[in-house]
Amino acid sequence: MKKLFFILFCSCVCFFAGCTSSDGKTGNIDGIFLTDFMEVSIIVNENYSHFDNKNIDPHALTDKYLSQIENCKSREEYIKILFQYFAELENDHSLMFFEQYYGINISLQLIQGRLFIDKIFDDNLRNMLNEKDEIIEIDNLPIEQWIEQNIRYSSGSTEASRIKRTIWSITYGPFQTSRIFLINANNNISKIVIDFAELRTHPLLLAMEPIQSRIINEIAGYLSIKFMFGDISDFVNEYLKVFHLPYLIIDLRENIGGNSDFSEEIASYLIQSYSIASVSGRRIEPNENYYRGTLILLVGPKTASAAESFVLDIKENGNGIIVGSETSGDTGNNPREFVSNLEIIFTIPTRKPPQISSGGFPMEGVGIPPDYFVEMTVHDYQNGIDTVLNFVLENIFKNGI
């Protein structure tokens, strides 16, 4: 997508102007929430790209939430209803934005249906939590049940994307004040209550180098790209350290997107013949330092937006082997920002009809399938082994993938 959107976790300037009744309580005075919702739904109904291809009746969707909003009594209740409304648009880029979020600076991994604390970015939490601890329950609900109850608030173009976003919401949100975790730490079970603090940045944006390279061995280089934005020279500097090797692994499993102009510029270093960009439609020519070896892309359900269109550009150019699991399922389709009278800031895709790539791939609602489907296993994770990367390395050495 052309404009940079931080999906759900950006530090957007957004203010919800609730109304106050004569007794000082926030409420739906004179139908102010209903009026705002009607304005939001009209904007969505007139501009949203995907009603037809997702078989959604926009008027039926509006009617479904009218009675709930007529009876809602508080700002928080109204916002929760809006979350459900936007989730029913079934799209990664149909989102609301807030100025303030509350949470804890950790990241989580769902592996084979089990939830683990992957990284801890706040040293104050280390006296309570450890990386690779397993979370068995959240707020007294087993993990699977908690996800089932909360997925209705998560926007996502595919089921995998909705689950991913539901997992993100465990660690932060606009209203949550605390969580109760039942933790398994080396077979010691304990219940921990963690108070949330105000967060200005989502944990995914913390302690991450956007682009990192390393030489794995004499034939294979590795390049991790976390975001599709920044200074292209940062990519080039890391790329030139590894582009001479016969195999180059590009890891996009944590890449949540960014700017398609940036991703198309990166693609010019990784294609061996001209290509038509899936988002802009422009012709991409190989850079003079284009990669001449075997290119392997690692992907997963977090690979989204401009990262996903990048994968599509490489795939349709025929110059990359894709390993991992299906991508998120949405490349953007011209997301636009809107603001309601109550200053609810939200985005929806607006391109009509929705884009289809030059190779005929639908750019919404379908994740890009890998050539080799490989997912992390609990056994490997607990033993510090990257299942997906290990699969690639074993096949490079044994089979010449």
C-alpha positions, 0 to 999 in steps of 0.5 A: 500500500502506498501510505504507511499504516501501522496496523493496530499498534501505531501511536496514532493521535485519536480522541474519542469525545464521549458525551456526559449526562447531567449526573456526570456519567457518560451515556448515549444522550440524545442517541449520540453513539447511534448518530456516530455509528450511522455516520461510520456505517455510511462511510463504510457502505459507500467506500469499502472495497470488499462487500461483494467479494466477501458476500457481505450485505452492508445494510444487514451488517449495519442493522445487526448492530443498531439495537446494541448501539441504541442501548449502549451506555458508555464509551467503552461499550460503544467502542467494543461494539465498533470493534465487532462491527469492523471485525465483520468486514473480514479485512486486515486494513479495516481498523480503528486507531487510538491515542492510548493503549495499555498493556505489557511489553512482551510478545507471544507465540502460538505454536501448535495451539500452545501459547508461549512468552516469546520475548520480554522487553521490560526488565521489570517483568522478569521477576514474574515471567520468563521467556518460553514460559507457557501461558495455560490460561488467561483471565481464568479461561483456557487459551483456546476458549479465551481465543474463541471468546475474543476473536470476534473483536479482531479484524482479519482477512483470513482466519489465521490473521484474526487469530494472530491479531487476537493473540496480539490483543492479549498484551495490550488494548485501549481499555484493559487494566490487568491480566491474570495468567496461569503460567507453566514455568519448567513444570511449576504452575503459578497464577500471576496477576499483571497490571497493565501500564500505558503503552505508546508503542506496541511490543512488536516495535520494540528492541527490533533491528528492522534489517539484519544480515548474517552469513550462516556458512560458506554457501548461505546468507540470511537477511531478516526484514521486519518492516517495509519502510525506512531508508533503502540504504539500510537494506542495501548495506546489509544486502551487500554483505550476503549477496555474493553467496549461492543461497540467500534466505530472506526472513519475512515471518515477522514483517507486518508491512509498511510501504509498497514503494519501499518493498518494490525497491527492495524487490529490484535487488532480488529479481533477475528479469523485469517484473510488474509490481502487484500494487503499483503496476509499474515495471520493476527492473533488476538493479545492477547488483541484483541477486544471482543465486537461489533465493528463499523466502520465509513467510507466515501469517504475520507476513502482511500488507506491503510484505505480502505484496513483496512476496507476491512480486517475487513469486510471480517473477519466478525467482524465489522459493517460499517456505513456511505457512500462508501469509496474512491474506491482504495487500491493502487495496488503497486503505484510506483514513476517515474520522467520524464526528466523535473523532473515531479514526478508522481505516478501510480499503477503498479500491474498487474493484479490488486488485488482482495481481498481474499473475491473476492472484487475488490480493485480498482474502487469500494467503500466499501459499508456500512452496514448502509448508513448514511450521514451528513445533513446540519441541523445537521451540523449547529447544531453541531450534527454528523449525522453518529455518532448519528445514531450509538449511537441511534441504540446502545441504542434502537436496539442493533445494 
